[in-house]
Amino acid sequence: MSGGGSRVGFAHVSNERNEDNNLIVAASKGTTSRLAQGAYPDASPEGVRFLAPFGAIAVAADSEIDDLKELMDAVAADPRAIARSGGSAVGGYDHIKLLLLGKAAGVEDLRRMKYVAFDGGGAAMTALLSDSVQVLSSDFSEIRGFVESGDVRIIAVLAPQRLTPACRCWNWAAAPPSRLRSHPAISAPRISSSKP
């Protein structure tokens, strides 16, 4: 439900489905921020159970970027050489993920990193698949269908621990082994080191 910066949907769930323990609502991080700031009448963060998705960095399946180390080396050599995108504005969460990677790569002036902001992950994914940008910053859950279809490769999952087959957030049996890459400095599932 759209409207009012997610206020319409939040009001509907609060009023109509407040007792439904099986309900999951997907909302932006901006919605979470507004909740924490008290923007929704009669609501508090204590009344919400938060599920945070893991961030992920992806490239097109046929990308020349093989893994996260290669991306970070390229960013360190020339921060403007590779167009990166996400479904958030400059300064938003998708952008911040890329800035943190740039900082880890040793980029001194993070403002030099090329970031193309899109209004949502769908438009950012379209830009990646059309080769308008070379790297996508998003959430693991938003990218995974494109990995399963073979359109993109995840080169990093920004999780506190390396994901394993015990993680129920991924259908490991359906994941082609060469689709997932990792970098020692950042947690990511590592299944194979061969390029597809």
C-alpha positions in Angstrom: 0.0 0.0 0.0 1.5 3.3 -1.0 0.7 6.7 0.3 1.8 9.2 2.9 5.4 7.9 3.2 4.1 4.5 4.1 1.6 6.0 6.7 -1.4 4.6 4.8 -0.1 1.0 4.9 1.2 1.3 8.5 -2.3 2.6 9.6 -4.0 -0.2 7.8 -1.9 -2.9 9.4 -2.1 -1.3 12.8 -5.9 -1.0 12.7 -7.0 -4.0 10.7 -4.3 -6.7 11.3 -2.7 -5.7 14.5 -3.2 -9.2 16.1 -2.0 -11.2 13.1 1.3 -12.8 14.2 1.8 -14.3 10.8 1.9 -11.0 8.9 5.1 -9.7 7.4 5.3 -6.2 6.1 8.1 -5.1 3.9 8.9 -1.5 4.3 11.8 0.8 3.4 14.4 1.8 5.9 13.0 5.3 5.6 9.7 4.0 7.0 11.7 2.5 9.9 13.4 5.8 10.5 10.0 7.6 10.6 8.7 5.1 13.0 11.7 5.6 15.3 11.1 9.4 15.0 7.5 9.1 16.2 6.0 10.1 12.8 3.2 7.5 13.1 0.5 8.4 15.8 0.0 5.7 18.4 2.9 3.6 17.3 6.3 2.9 18.7 9.3 0.8 17.6 8.7 -1.5 20.6 5.5 -2.7 18.8 7.3 -3.9 15.7 9.5 -6.9 15.1 12.2 -5.9 12.7 13.8 -8.2 10.1 16.8 -6.6 8.4 17.9 -8.0 5.0 21.6 -8.4 4.2 23.1 -6.0 1.8 24.6 -7.4 -1.4 26.8 -6.2 -4.2 26.1 -7.7 -7.6 27.3 -7.6 -11.2 25.8 -8.8 -14.4 26.4 -12.5 -15.1 28.7 -11.7 -18.0 30.6 -9.0 -16.2 34.3 -8.7 -16.5 34.4 -8.1 -12.7 35.1 -11.5 -11.3 35.0 -10.9 -7.5 34.9 -8.3 -4.8 38.7 -8.0 -4.6 38.8 -7.2 -8.3 36.1 -4.5 -7.8 37.9 -3.0 -4.8 41.2 -2.9 -6.7 39.6 -1.1 -9.6 37.9 1.4 -7.3 41.2 2.1 -5.5 42.9 2.6 -8.9 40.2 5.0 -10.3 37.1 5.7 -8.2 35.2 7.0 -11.3 36.0 4.1 -13.7 33.1 1.9 -12.7 29.5 3.1 -12.5 27.8 1.8 -9.4 24.1 2.1 -8.6 21.4 1.4 -6.1 17.8 2.0 -5.4 18.4 4.8 -3.0 19.3 8.4 -3.3 22.8 9.7 -2.7 23.4 9.2 1.0 20.9 6.4 1.2 21.6 2.9 2.3 22.6 1.4 -1.1 25.0 4.3 -1.6 26.4 4.0 1.9 27.2 0.3 1.3 29.3 1.3 -1.7 31.0 4.2 0.2 32.0 1.8 2.9 33.6 -0.5 0.3 35.3 2.5 -1.2 36.7 3.4 2.2 37.9 -0.2 2.7 39.6 -0.1 -0.7 41.5 3.0 0.3 39.7 5.7 -1.7 40.6 9.0 0.0 37.9 11.2 -1.6 34.8 9.1 -1.5 32.9 11.9 -3.4 34.9 10.8 -6.5 33.1 7.4 -6.6 30.6 7.3 -9.5 27.1 6.5 -8.1 23.9 6.5 -10.1 20.9 6.9 -7.9 17.6 5.3 -8.8 14.2 5.5 -7.2 13.9 1.9 -6.3 15.7 -1.4 -6.8 13.8 -2.3 -10.0 15.1 0.6 -11.9 18.7 0.0 -10.6 18.5 -3.7 -11.6 17.3 -2.6 -15.1 20.3 -0.3 -15.4 22.6 -3.2 -14.4 21.1 -5.6 -16.8 21.2 -3.1 -19.7 24.9 -2.4 -18.9 24.2 1.3 -18.0 26.0 0.6 -14.7 28.5 -2.2 -13.9 27.8 -2.7 -10.2 24.5 -2.9 -8.1 24.2 -2.3 -4.4 21.0 -3.7 -3.0 19.6 -6.2 -0.5 20.3 -9.9 -0.8 16.5 -10.7 -0.9 16.0 -8.3 -3.8 18.8 -9.7 -5.9 18.4 -13.4 -5.3 15.8 -14.0 -7.9 18.1 -12.6 -10.6 20.9 -14.9 -9.3 18.6 -17.9 -9.5 17.6 -16.9 -13.1 21.3 -16.6 -14.0 21.1 -12.9 -14.9 23.4 -11.6 -12.1 26.2 -12.7 -9.8 26.5 -11.7 -6.2 30.1 -10.8 -5.4 29.5 -9.9 -1.8 26.8 -10.4 0.9 27.2 -7.8 3.6 26.4 -10.0 6.6 28.0 -10.3 10.0 28.9 -13.9 9.3 29.5 -16.0 6.2 26.3 -17.5 5.0 26.1 -21.2 5.0 23.6 -23.8 3.7 22.0 -23.6 7.1 20.9 -20.1 6.3 17.2 -20.4 5.3 17.4 -17.1 3.3 18.7 -18.9 0.2 17.7 -21.9 -1.8 21.2 -23.4 -1.9 20.2 -26.4 -4.0 19.0 -24.0 -6.8 22.1 -21.8 -6.7 24.5 -22.5 -9.5 27.9 -22.9 -7.8 29.6 -20.3 -9.9 27.1 -17.6 -9.2 28.4 -16.6 -5.7 31.8 -15.0 -5.0 33.4 -13.7 -1.8 36.2 -11.5 -0.5 38.1 -12.3 2.7 37.4 -8.9 4.2 33.6 -9.1 3.8 31.3 -12.0 4.6 30.0 -13.7 1.5 29.0 -17.2 0.5 31.9 -18.9 -1.2 31.0 -21.9 -3.3 33.3 -21.8 -6.2 36.2 -19.7 -7.5 35.6 -20.4 -11.2 34.1 -17.7 -13.4 30.9 -18.8 -15.3 
